[in-house]
Amino acid sequence: MWVEYKRTKTLKIAESWKNLLDGEGLPAKILPVGDILDWAEDVPFMVMVPKGREHVADEIIRKL
């Protein structure tokens, strides 16, 4: 089960967050806000992490 962790304004920013979390060993997914067919560079995106692992994402971001 995946939960929304962060919202971003563009695909590029969402990919950056995903790469950061993946690089630290926490799986992450990105999905456009709203309809999945809206996948484009300039639409808002959600960064998703596994349910119950939000605190791990917090720790990764805190290390920055």
N, C-alpha and C positions, 0 to 999 in steps of 0.2 A: 504494500500500500504506500502511495506517495502523497506527500502534503506540500502545499505551497510554502516556500520559504521566503522568496523575495520577488518583487516585481521590478521590471526594467522597462525603459522607454524604447529600446531598439533590440534587434536580434544580435548585433555586435556586442552590446553590453552583456546580454544574457549568455552568449557564448563565452565571454571572458569569465563570468562567475562560474559557469559550468566547468571550464577548464581548470580554474583555481581549485574548486572542490574535488574534482576528479583527480587532480595532481596530488592532492593530499590524502587520497584513498577513500574519499566519500563519494559514492555514486550520485550523480545528479542528472536530471532531465530538464529540458526546456520545452515549453508549450506556449503558443500564442494565447493571449487573453481573448476569450470569446470563442469564435469558431476556428477549428483546426485548419480550415481552408483559407484562413486569413494569413497564412505564413508568408511574411514579407519582411524586408529589412527595416521598415519604418513603423511597425505596429508594436504595441506593448507585449512583453513576454513574461511568463512566470518561470522562476527557477524552482524546481521541485527536488525534494530530498526524501529519503525513506522515512516513514512515520517512526517517531521515537528517536531519530538521529539529529533532530534540529539542534540540540545542544552541541553536537560535534561540529556542525557548521558554524555555530557561534564561536566556538574555540578557534577554529581555523581562521575566521575573520579577525578575531581578537589578536591573533599572532601577527597580523600585518603590521 
